[in-house]
Amino acid sequence: MSDSHAGHRRERSTWRRLRRLLLGAVILFVLLGAWVGIRGYLASQHLERAAGLADSVQAQILSSDGDAALDSAEHLRDEVRAARDLTSDPVWRAVEFVPGAGDDFTVIRQLAQVLSSVADDAIVPVAGVASTVSVDAFKPVDGAVDLAPLVAAQPAISAADDSIKAQLVVAQGIDASTTVGPVEDAVTRLVDVLGKASEQVDVAARAVDLAPAMMGVDGSRDYLVLFQNNAELRSTGGIPGAVALVHVEGGKLSLVQQASSSDFPRAAAPVLPLPPETEGLYGAITGQYIQDVNLTPQFPLSAQLASEMWKRQFGTTVDGVLSMDPVALSYLMTATGPITLPTGDVLTSDNVVPLLLSEAYSRYEEPAQQDLFFAGTASGVFSAVASGALDPKALVSALARAGDERRIYLWSADPDEQARIAETTLAGQLPKSTPSQPRFGVYLNDGTGAKMDYYLGAEFGVGQEVCRQDGRSTYVVEVTLRNDAPADAATSLPPYVSGGGNFGIPPGQVSTNVAVYAPSEGVFMEAAVDGQPAGVQTATDSGHAVVQLQTTLSPGQSTTIKMSFLGGETTSGDAELETTPIVNLPETQRVSVACESPLT
């Protein structure tokens, strides 16, 4: 046999081996693709079922069906664990290195791992608490709330809070920029869902952590309760017209003492040193009259001033201050149902606001009579809550709504407790901005010296536009105020309501001091009232630029105030607005901003 024939045979043999290798590689690649594809499909099915179960868990917890919630949570955990296992085997991990497609598989695995951790460490433990602790357990019995379930729930809720916060950080760190659209969208949705869940669980964790101690599980507590009257506005709601001392011990509440603002004489000087910025904006009266302690929108300062005034007048040092307004009271009455007052009046969630903020002044002309009526109302509501004659689910919903609208504030004299309160809407602090969400504040203070703010209507708006080459945003805050009092308010309303011409304001008119607080990096630019340039007072308060002006409106009259601000270098995103909780609080509107003329 010639050498050439032998060479041809060797070439054919080598080619056959190469073809077999290539065919084997193709088959292996197809099998790997099928393996990964099938596992990916199965994982997606598990995750879809988990998403449905997540909705079920939330609905079941809200409906107090704890056993069903735990069952759904455990099924959810099994589904996401299956998805995690399907997307983390060696074959799947190997495909993550394939150019062009590997990033998608990496991100899918990371998503499944985050969801599995959340299910294991947050969803199941929270559902477990719900299965053993019903909302009905917090219904007062003989004036006392059983605090043991709250204490028992603390470890699980705290661990869930930590887990969700940690996994939110992990999810935010997932790089989906090179993945296909559906995978990138899934990461965005997960971050959004975990962000909202983190906020909700954080609130629950703070409540479960704070409530037992503040309700006297470790010893008695005394709290000052301020009832703010929105008919005479202050930054946090209204003047503290009625005040009460509540004693709490072992979850049992007792109404110890009641007083009215008339029981507190004017102090010769502020009862506590005022920050110079507060005194410059709102005057020394902030620390001299209990009716004026909340001219400032910083409730922790208001609470300390009020507690010092109570101590000087009655000798009791309180452990904290709680504040609410009649609108919050109306929400609470959806839980208590109608309450019969000593006067024979039947108080309901529908009539409590007009009765307390308007009709009472027509019925009782003397302030002393008004005080007795308000005291009887407070006592009646307290008795209804303390007796347990209420719907606990409705009570929780009412408190949540009032908190969201900033109609309830809470301050603790204990620094550690106050630090936990400080990050919630209950704290009543100045707006806190983030780089992606600047926050403005609009605060209203009565200038009439009467009860005309029951008739004050308002609309609030905020908007922004990038008008500069450096990328800094221009923000516009818009406030429209209306005097909705009857045309003959000067004569038809009692002088106690109309003002009777006191403080230089004609009867029936409404005078309002409007203060707008910018984010800490915000810079005031200009202001206009009804389209005309306006002079304003400018100041600072705790690092915020503040712009203040006064309006006075006759019945039927309205006015629109616009102010523009330049945002900071690191600030972007849609602005939010916090406002004084007036009687009829509107939703904040989005304002269109024209760069060439922002205030038109």
C-alpha angles and dihedrals in degrees: 000000000000123000090242093058091049090050092052090052091051091050091050091048092049091048091050091052091047091050090050090050092047092047090048091050091050091048090048091049091049091048091048090049091048091046093051093040093051092046090047091051092048091047091052090052091052091049092049090053090047090054090055091047091051089059089049093051092052094047092046094050091049090050091049092243093139098166092053090046092054092048091050091045092053091049089048090052090052092050095051092043088055090050090049093050092047091054100043106055120117094260092053091046090051092053088055086075094057108114115246098012105041095085091060092054092047092053093046089054092048091050092052091049093051092049092048092052092049091049093048099042104029118014098047095043092048091048088049090057090048090052093056101033121053124195085239088067089073094057108117115248116198088348095307133105117214103238097184095089091053092050091048091050095053099089095048095045092045092050091048090051092051092047096051092047091050094047091047088059090049092049092048088054095055109112108217096158093111097042130098119273099261092051093048090048090051091056091049091050092048093052090048094048093046091047092055092042090050091055092049096046090045089058091048092048092051092047094048090046096047105034101070094050094041090048091056104259090146098033143325124306133195120209133189113221119204119198106205118211111215091194086079105037129223126174094265095041117292145330115303093246097163127035133188139184115224123191119207127189128162090347094307116126125208129181102223107172142357131204140168131226088258089067091067115076121211111273115232089230134004108298089227129023109275122218106255090238091055093049091046093053102035106016135238089289087081087078098033106055124046087216089063104043089102099049080107116070090223103099096188088064092045091051094051091049092049093047091051091050090051091049092051093047102040106015098239122127108212128212095217148343129244123191133189139161133224092262090058087048090055089054091050090052090064082071100041099040122213118346124204113220127211087255090061093251115138110224118208136172088256100051104031095088099050091039095053099035102038121002095051091063092053092047098044114038096177116078090222090058090048090052091053091050093050091046090052090050093051092047092049094051092045091051092050092051096043093048092058092238092142146089105258094202091052089047092055091048091048093051091047092051093047090048093050090052091047093241093130124057131181133193128180126202088214107092094213093050091045090053088058092047093047095077094055135077088249090071096072094214129153115284114284115214130200126201089259098039120040114194128208128191128216114193128183127204124186116246097178098076090224143079099274096117090085083077096045114116122192145182123197130197142169134186142163143202134182104241102157134074091234090064097243113145128237111222128198124197115197126195124181118189127190134189102222095176118126115275091248094048091128091067105018097055123069114259089244087063102035094044095239091238095302119153090019095289114127114239113273095023123113120222118193134182109214119200121185118197118201126205113273092263094043121116121203113236112172145329136216134189115205090344096309126108110262135204114232142178112251124198142138131248123189092334096316124116108236127200119190136182139157130238130191120196133189120215110292093015125121136184135195122215122195127186128181127208135185113232126226127264092255097040123100140139134065114327122234128210131217116195143181107275100245121186095268103032113195127206115262112257128216113247122212112230121206111202094212092055113007096181098052 
